[in-house]
Amino acid sequence: MVSKLPSVIRHVRSWSNIPFITVPLSRAHGKSFAHRSELKHAKRIVVKLGSAVVTRGDECGLALGRLASIVEQVSVLQNQGREMMLVTSGAVAFGKQRLRHEILLSQSVRQALHSGQNQLKEMAIPVLEARACAAAGQSGLMALYEAMFTQYSICAAQILVTNLDFHDEQKRRNLNGTLHELLRMNIVPIVNTNDAVVPPAEPNSDLQGVNVISVKDNDSLAARLAVEMKTDLLIVLSDVEGLFDSPPGSDDAKLIDIFYPGDQQSVTFGTKSRVGMGGMEAKVKAALWALQGGTSVVIANGTHPKVSGHVITDIVEGKKVGTFFSEVKPAGPTVEQQGEMARSGGRMLATLEPEQRAEIIHHLADLLTDQRDEILLANKKDLEEAEGRLAAPLLKRLSLSTSKLNSLAIGLRQIAASSQDSVGRVLRRTRIAKNLELEQVTVPIGVLLVIFESRPDCLPQVAALAIASGNGLLLKGGKEAAHSNRILHLLTQEALSIHGVKEAVQLVNTREEVEDLCRLDKMIDLIIPRGSSQLVRDIQKAAKGIPVMGHSEGICHMYVDSEASVDKVTRLVRDSKCEYPAACNALETLLIHRDLLRTPLFDQIIDMLRVEQVKIHAGPKFASYLTFSPSEVKSLRTEYGDLELCIEVVDNVQDAIDHIHKYGSSHTDVIVTENENTAEFFLQHVDSACVFWNTSTRFSDGYRFGLGAEVGISTSRIHARGPVGLEGLLTTKWLLRGKDHVVSDFSEHGSLKYLHENLPVPQRNTN
């Protein structure tokens, strides 16, 4: 078995889009996994395929595409070194297809002989007995599995069981020994009830005792097999997403992410599947029985075309798929409950008076300075735990100081001042007709999910902006800042409590993966990532139906024009590149006018970069001017995030603009020149969120723009762009006030006419 594995692995890599991974699989059996994230350590796995998964929609024949996808996923996991077993339905459906064909064929021959005519009358097909269908379909079903698994160099073996195989101790030991031997030989056992001979199931006999099972129900069979074989994980695939708190399809039905023993009272079960013997109640009963026996269970949808191709591997990777059964109930609320609390708390927050929201923010600013010692102590713990694990730029982001806290407090007070006239501000008033007036007013977006790395100072900034704009907030910080985030969140809730809206801001402390949070489209209205460009890209890719506000990369340029001031250039380049190289607004590419090469100005720039220990990469044109040049850059679209810089030569301002549009990320771009006309041309023609003249790129920041703080910098072109402060967290709604107006009154023969008069808008409070 071991000698074959490397070649098999190479084969897997070539046909599967799921990367081969090596995971520590060994663990002591006897206790189920407490969290989804631990499922990646499962070594022995049973996958139960329900009738609705295996069977076509017409219940006659198999869903070959789904079946092939399931076999592929099982093969991937088997070739990772796991021990896979299948419990499958489908023999009856496969046999029904064959027998229907045989009956139609025989009837057509008889009719042709008796009537002597080629035209056939309508033929009635008799009701087919399930045991006969199973007998006719079992061999074909197994042959199909054999053919599919052979494509991935995996051997499969069939095992048919009946009640006696579990009632009789000797037969049970024989079954156990056979399965273990097959697993030892790297063979996938495919287990099914021997439906050709089994009697009908006895009512209420499922799983009444250790050795009692009605194998007519494959849910119970899978649970019994999983416990008997001491498996780590049982995956039950059906035609619903998982377990709902009420029948799926009903208006208020909610998918239960994690189900705990004793929660049955909170669930209302619906009808059984269109095919198969067991409904969801039978599945839950079997799952809880397996869980008690030490096997983790996930019930998920194996029929949805968009997810069935990776549902099994997603579950094993710990992704939030289906319903996970766990014996360990967390102390705090689930993220779904936190989302609901943020929604209701945010709506209450939005109804407060502007002065009340400002008062909350002022109180939070005071707490940041009053509780300075406790905050810095918590931050010290984070720094000590991160020492040696985080790179220097990330450690700098993680660190808090008295000056940082003071700056935070000042920024929060700026936000409080600007919040006085944010929510409910009238943007437009129109008289539609007499006594019919329309207003467009600002309102919160809803619930924001802000995901941030390393920087705990982000938490009070974002919280203050959410409070000022009346939005509910879910915060997901990096584990490296856990102690700092915890105390800052507690202080935020303390400030919110003064007006009874404590739950509006929630800190996600559960083991939720970022990708799973991005799927909560019914709870979250906007995702804002704050961190590395890789984090932003990952979230933009993972978001399912939720808008993401962020920038993909911060490839910022500075163009040094031929008429640039010698006194300004070096100072601006140093600040842009060296003041904080890890920031998204740090300089990454320096564009030099060709006339400046081999001039004292150019020499000063190079000397300064060497003193600051900045590694220089040469663009293609710059490299062509030099005999001994720095290493030529691999890509002109690189965000270094460190003391590295690309230098490229351009012919003129238009050449610089073309370069920025081709290689930039529309974040922040700067021109250094004393020629006002050239500067204005650059400012008007560069299509970026922030375009500056004779300043550092580092001014691209909400606090420096006077916004108090920012939730992030957006390079998108819809809604908000550049540093996103309070205004960027608002949307609008329309308010129409009338007196018994109906549209028919404005028809061609109606009594009223549209006026569409613009009315004066109340002035903003700018104090």
N, C-alpha and C positions, 0 to 999 in steps of 0.2 A: 504493500500500500504506500509506504513512504517513498519508494523509488519512483513511483509513477507521478507523484504530486507536482514536481516542477513543470513537467510537460503539460499537465492539465491546467496549471495556473496560467501558463503562457496562452493556452487555448482560450481560457476564460477572458483574459485581457483583450483578446482580439474580437470576441463577439458580444461582449457585454459593455454597456455604458456605466456599469456600477464598478467602481474601482476595487481591485483586490486589496484586502486589508488583513493584517495579522493582528489578532486580538488575544489577550490572555483568557482562555476559555475555561480553565479548570476552576471549580468551586465545590465546596461541600454541599451536598443536597440535603434537604430537610426543611429549608426555609425559603419562601418565595422572595423574589426581588421586591424591595420597598419602593423603588423609583424607576421610571422609564429609562433614565440614563444608564441604568445597570443592565438593561436587556442586551446590550452589546457583548456582555460576558457570557451569554447563554451558549452552552455547548450542545446540549441535546434538545431538539425542538420537534414538536408534533404540529403539523399543519392540517387542520380539518377543513375539507372543502364541502360546503353544503350543496344540496341539490340545486338550489337557485344559481350557484356559482358555476357548476359543471354543466347544467342543462341549458339548452337554447330556450328562447322565449316561447316557442310553441310546445315546449315540454317533450318534444320528440327528436332525440338526437342531442349531441354534445356541442357546447360553445367552444369550438376548437381554438379560436384565437385566444380566449382567456386561459384555456388550459395550457396552451403553449407558453404563454407569458408566466404562468405560475410555475411550470416546470423549469423555465429559465432561472427564475429567482431561487427556487429550491436548489438548483444546480450550483448557482453562485455561492450560496451558503455552505453547501456540501464541500465545495472545492476550497473553502476557507478553513476547512478542518472541523466543521461542525458535523453533528450526527443528526440527519434529517429523517423524519418519518411522515408519511401521508396517511390520513384517514379520508377516504374519498367516497362520495356518492357517484351515481351515474350509470351503474349497470342496468337499472330498470329502464332509464331513458334510452340508452344505447340499444337494449334489447327490444324496446317498443318500436324503435325505428326499423330494426331488422324484421321483426314479425309483421309489422304493417306492410312492409314491402313484399314479404312472402305471401301474405293473404291476398293482397291486391293482384299479385302475379298469378296465383292459383285460381282466383275467381275469374280473372280475365280469360284464362285458358278454358275453364269450364263453360263460361258464357259463349265463347267463340265456338266450342264444340256443339253445344245444345242449340244455339240460334242459327249457326251458320252465317252469321253476319259479322262484319268487321266493326260495326258501331257497337259500342258497349253501353249498356244501361248503367245508371247510377248504382254503385256498389256500396252497401252498408258494411262498415268494418265493425266486427263485434268488439265488446269491451274486453281488453286484454288483461289477464290475471298477472299481478305484479311478480309472483314467483316465477312464472314462465318467462316473463320479460327478463328478469334477472339471470335466469339460466342461459337464455339466448345471448345476453349482452355482456356477461362477465369476461369471457375470453377476448372479445373485441376491445373492451375497455382496457384490459391489461396490455393487449398488443399495441394499442395506441400509446399508452404510457411508456412501454419499452422503446418504441420507435423514437419518441420525443427525448427521453433521457439519453439514448444512445448518441444523439447529436452533441451531447456535452461530455461524452466519454464516461458516463455514469451508468452503472448497472442497477436495475430495479428488480424487486422480488415481490410476489403477491402472497398475501396471507389472508385467508377467509376464516372468520371466527363466528361462533354461535354462543349462546348462553352457557353451554356446557364447558366451554373453554375457560370460563371464569368461575363457574360453580365448583367444578372438580379440581381439587388441589393439584393432582398429578398433571392434568391437562394445562393448568395455569402455569406450572413450572416448565412444562414443555414449551409453551408459547413464549415464556420469558427467555428461556435458553435459546430458542430459535432467533428471536429478535436481537438478542445480544450478539450472537454469532454473525448475523448479517451486518450489524453495525460495525463489528470488528473488522469485517472484510470490506468496509467502505461501500456497502450496498444500501440503497434506499428502500426500506420496507414500505409496501403499499397495502394498507390494511382496510378491509371492508367486511361488513356482515355478509354471511352466506345467505343472501336473500332468497335463494332458490329453495331453501329447506326450513328457514326459521318460521315459527308460528307467530301469529299476531302478538304484539306487545301486551303484557298485562297492565291494566290501568294502575297508575300511581306506584309502579314497581321500580322506577328508575332510582338507582343509587340509594336504596334503603339501607344497605349495609356494605361492609367492605367487599364482600364477594357477590353482591347482588347487583345485576345490571340488565337492563332491557336493551339488547344489542340491536333492536329494531330502530333505535334512535341513535344516529351517529354522533350527536353531541355528547351523549352519555358514554358511548364507546370511546370517543377521543379522550374524555376526562379520565375514564377508567384506565385506558392505555397509558396516558401521560403519568398517572400516579404509579401504576404498576412498573413502568420503566424508569421511574425517578427522573423524569425530564425537567429541564429548567423552564421551558416556555411552551405553552399551548396557544396557537393562533387559530381562532375560529373565524372562518370567512363565510359571510352570508350576503344577502342582498340589501342590507341596511348599513349605515355608517358606523353603527355601534348601538349602545344601549341609550335610549331616550327616557326622560322622566315621564313622558306620556306617549301615546302611540305616534310613531313617525307620520308626518303629514298633517297632524293637528296644529292649529295656529300657534299654540304656546309651547310646542315640543322643543326641548333643549337636549342636545347631545351631552351625555355625562362623560366627562373626560376620565375621571378616576372613580371607581365604584368600590365601596368598602363593605365588608360583611355587616349585616344589620341595616343596610340602607334600602332593603327591599320595600319597606313601607312607603318610601317616597316615590316609588315607580308604579305607574299604571300600565300594564301590559296590553298590547293590542292583539290582533288576530295572527294566526300562523302565516308562514310564507306561502306563496302560491303553490309550491311544490315541497316535498320533504315531509318528514314526520315531526320535527321539533320546531316549535315557535321560539320567540325570544325568552319566554319564561323558562323553557327547557334549557336554553343555552346558559342563562344566568345560574340556574340550579347546578348544571354541570360545571360551570366555571368556578362557583364557590366551593364545590366539592373538591375540584382539582387544587384550588388555592389552599384549602385546608390540608391537602396532602403534600404541600410544599412546592407546587408548580405554579408559576406565574401565568396569567391568562390575559390575552387581548382579543376582543371581539371587534371585527372590522368588516368593511365592505370589500368584497372581492369581485364585484361586477361593474363598478363605475369605470367607464373607459379611460378617464383621465388619470386615475390613480391605480387601477388594477395592475398595471405594468410594473409597479414598484412598491406595492402595498406591503408585501412580506418583508422585503429588505428594509423599507422605511421603519417598520415596527422593530426589527432587530437592531437598527441603528439608534433606536430610542426616540424617534420622531413622534410627534403628537398625532397619532392616527388611531381612530376607533376609541374603544373604552378599555382602559387598563384596570385590572382588578388588583387591589393592593390591600394588605392587612395593616399597613402603617398609615394612620390618618394624620395629616400634618396639623400642627398646632394652630396655624393661621389660616386665613381664607385662601381659596384657590384663585388663580389669576382671573378666571372668569368672574368670580364673585368680586374681585377687586375692580374689574372693569365696570361692573354694574354699580359698585359704590362710587367710582369716579364719575360715572355718568349722572347719577342722582345728585351727588355732591356738587358737581360742576353746574348743574341746572339751578341748584339753590344759590350757589356762588354768583351766578349771572343775575339773579333777582335782587341781590344786595344793592344798596346805594353805592355810588362811586366812592364816597367818603369812607364807607365801611371796608371796601376792598383795599383802599389806600391805607387805612388804619392797620389792616392785617399785615401788609407789606412793611410798613414802618415798624411794627412790633417784631417781625422777623429780622429786620436790619438791626434792631436793638439787641436781639438775642444773639446774633453773630458776634457782637463785641462783648456782651455781658457773659456769655458762656465760652469765651475764647479759650480758656485753659482746658475745659473738657473736650472741645473740638480738636485742639492741637494734640492732646493726649491720645485721642482715638486715631488721629492721623499718624502719630508716631508709631503706633502698633502696625498700621498698614505698611509704613515705610520699612519697618524692621522685618516684616514678613516678606516684603517684595525684594529686599536686598539680595542681589545675586541672581534674581529671577527676571527682573525687568531691565531693559536697556536704559542708559542714562537719560535720554530725552523723555521716556515714559515716567521715570522716577521724578523728573522735574515737574511733569504734569500732575503727578500724584501728590506732590508736597504742598502743604498749606503753611502759611506763616501769618504773623500778626498783621503785616502790611497787606497781604492778600485779603484777609478778612476785613480789614478797614476799607479797602477798595471795593470789596463786595458790598459792604453796608452802604457806601456812597452810591454805588450803582443801583441798589435796591430802592433807595430814596428817590433817585431820578425816575425810576419806573413808577413809583407811587405817585409822583407829581404828574406824570404824563397820563396816568390812568383815570384822571378825574373826568375826562370826557371821551371815553373809548367805546364802551358797550352802550348801545342805544343811541349813538350819534346819528342825527338825520343828515343824509348825504344829498337827498333830492326830494322835492315836494312838487306835486303836479295836481292841478285841478282838472280831473277827467271830465266832469260835468258839474252842473250846479249841485251842491251838497254831496259831491262824490270826490273825495280827496285821497291821493296816493302818496305814501312816503316810502323811501328806501332807507333802512336803518342798519347800523352795524350790529352784528351778533357774534357770539363765540362760534368757533368751528365745531366744537363738541368735546370729544375725548382725544387727547394727544398721547401718543406713545413716544417718549424720548429715550433713546438708547445711547449711552455715552461710555467711553473708555477712560480709565485712569483718573480723570479730572473730577474730584469731588466738589470743587467750587462751581461746577456746572449745575449741581442740584438746586441750590437756593436761587441761582439766576433764573433757571427755567421755571422753577416753582413760582417765583415772583411774577414772571411774564404770564404764566397760566392764570394766576390769581387776578392780575390786572385785567386780563381779557375775558375772565369768566369761564375758562375752559377747565374741564376735568383733566387730570393728568396721571398717567402711568409712567413710572420711572424705572428703567432697567440699567443699573450701573454695573461696572466690572467688579468681579470678586476681589480684585487687588485693592479696591477702595471700600471694602465692606464695612469696616468699623467707622470710617469717616461718613459714609453715606447714611449709616444707621442713625448716628446722632444728629446729622443735619436734617434728616427726614423727621425725626422726633420733634426737633425745634420748629420745623415747618408746620407740623400738625398742631403744636402748641399755639402757634400764631393763628392758625385757622380756627382754633377752638373758641377764640374770643367772640366769634359771631356764629358759632354752631355749624361750621362747614368742614370739620376735621377730615372727613373722608374724601374730600375732593382731590387730594393728592395722595397717590398710593405708590409705595416702593415695592417692586416685585422681588421678593426674597426666595421664592420657590425655585426649584431646579428647571425653570422653563428655559428651553433653548430659544435663541433669538429667532430662528426660522419658524418655530412654533408660534411665537408671539405675532409674527407677521401674517399669520393665517386667521387672526381673530377679527375678520372683516365686519362682523356684526356688532363689535364692541368698540372698535377704534376707528376714528375718522381721519387721522393723519399721523404718519410716522416721521419722526425727525431724528436721523442718526447724527451723533456728534463723535467724531473720532477719526481714525485713519481712513484714507481713501478706499482701502480694501473693505473696511467695515461698511462704508456707504454703498459700495458696489454689491456686497453680499446681501444687504438689506433690500436694495432696489430689485435684486434678482429674486429674493425670497418673498417679497410682498405679494399677497394674493388679493387683488381687488382693493387695496388700500393705497391712497396716494402717498408718495415719499417725497419729503422736502429735504434736499441736500445737494451736495456737489460730488460728482464722481471723483474728481481729482483737483488739486490746487497747483496747477502748472502756471505759475505767475512769471511774467516777463517784465524786464526793464530795458527800454530802448534808450541808449545814450547817443544823442544826436550830435552832428558835427559842430553845432553851436552850443553845446553844453558848457556850463560853468565848471572850471577846474576845481573851484572851491566846494562845489556841491556834490559832484559825482561820487567821490570816494566815501563821503559821509552817508549818502543815500544807499549805496550798494552795501556798505557794512551793516547798516541798520536792517535793511531788507533781508540779508542773507544770514547774518551772524547773531542778531539779537535773540532770535528764538527759531532755530532752523526746523524744528519739528512742527511748527504751526502750518496750517493750510494756506496762510497768506504770506509765507516766506518766499523769497525770490528763488527761482529754479533755473531760469535761463536769462543770461545777460546778452542783449543784442548791441553790438558796437558798430557805429558807422565806419565804413572802410577807411575814411580819411583820418581817423584817429589812431590807426595802427602805427606803431613805431613812433609815437609822440610821447612827451612827458606825461600827459594825462593817462594814457593807456598803461605806461610803466607804473604810475602811482596805484592804479587799480590792481594790477597784478601783485605788486609788492604788499599792498594791504591784505589781499586774499591769502598770500603766503604767511604773513604774520599771524593771521587769524586761523591758520591751518585748514584752509578750505581746499579740498581736492578739486582740481579743474579738469573738466572734460571738454574737448574741442569739437565744435560742430564741423561738418564737412568743409565749408568754405574757409573757416578759420584755420583748419588743419592744412589747407592748401597753401596758405601764406607763410607757413613756418617750416623751417628745416628740421628742427627738433621740437616737436609739438607734444603736448599732453596726449594721453590716449584718446583716440577718436571715439565720440559718444556712440553707444549702440543704438539709442533711440532719442529723437528730439522731443518725444512725448513722455518724459520721465519726471516724476515727482520724487525727489531724493529724500526730503524730510530729515536731512542731516547736513553736515558741513561739506557739501558737494555742490558744484555749480557747473552748468554748461555755458560756454561762451561761443557765440556765433557772430559772423560778420554779415552785415547787410549793406546794400548800396544807398538806400535813402529811406525816408519815412514810409513811403508806400510799400517798399520791400519789407520793412519791419512789420507793418500792418498785415501784409499777406502771410508772413511767417507766423504771426500770432494767431491768425484765423486758421491756419493749417495745422499747427502743432499745439496750440493752447487749449485750455479747458474752460474758457469764458469766465474765469474767476476774477483775477485782479491783474491789470497791466498798466505800466507806468512809462511816461516819456520824460526824459531829462533834457531840457533845452532852454535857451534864453530867447528863442524866436517865438513870439506869441502866435503868429499865424501857423507855424508848424505845429505848435502845441494844440491849437484849436482843431486843426485838421485831424490830428491823432485822436483827440477826445471825441470828436464827432463820428469818426469812421471805425474805431475799434469796437467790436460788438461783444463786450464783456459786461459782467455784472457791475464791476468797479473799474473805472478808468481814471488815472491820476496824472497830474503834471507837477513835476519837481517835488515829489514826496516819496516817502518810503511805502512799499507795498503793505507794510504791517498796519497801516491805518484802516485797513479793511476789517472793521470790528465794530460790533454793536455799541460797546461802551464808548469807544473813541468817536463814534458817529453821534453820540449824545442820545442813544436809544436806551441807555441804562444798562442793557445787556442784550444778548441775542440768544435765540434758540439754535442758531446755526447760520451758515452762509449758503444761500441757494444759488445755483447756476441754472435752474430751470427758468422757463420763460412764461410760465403760467402762475398767476396769483402773486407770489412774492419772489423778489430777486435781490441778491446781495445779502448783507447782514439782515437777518429777520428779527425784528423786535416786536413790539406790541401790535403794530398795525398789521403785520403779517400773520397774526393769529386770529384775525377777525374775518368774517364773511358778512354777507348781508341777507336781509329778508325784506319783503314788501308788505306794507300795511295799507289796507284799503278800507276807508270809512265812508259808509253811504247811508241812505235812508230809503229802503225799499226799492233799490235800483235793480232792474233786470235788463239783460242784453237785448231782448226783443224790442225794448223801447227805443233802441238806437238803430233799428233796421231802417230800410229805405222808406217805409211807410210809418215809422214810429214817431213818437212825439218829442223825442230828445235828440240833441246833437252833441258830439264830442267837442270839448273845448281845448283840452291838452294845454292848459296854461301853466307855465313855470311859476312857482310860488317861492318867496324868499325862504332861505334855509336859516335856522337859528345859528347864531355865531358860536364857534367853539370857545370853550373856556381854556385860555392859554396860560392861565396863572399856575 
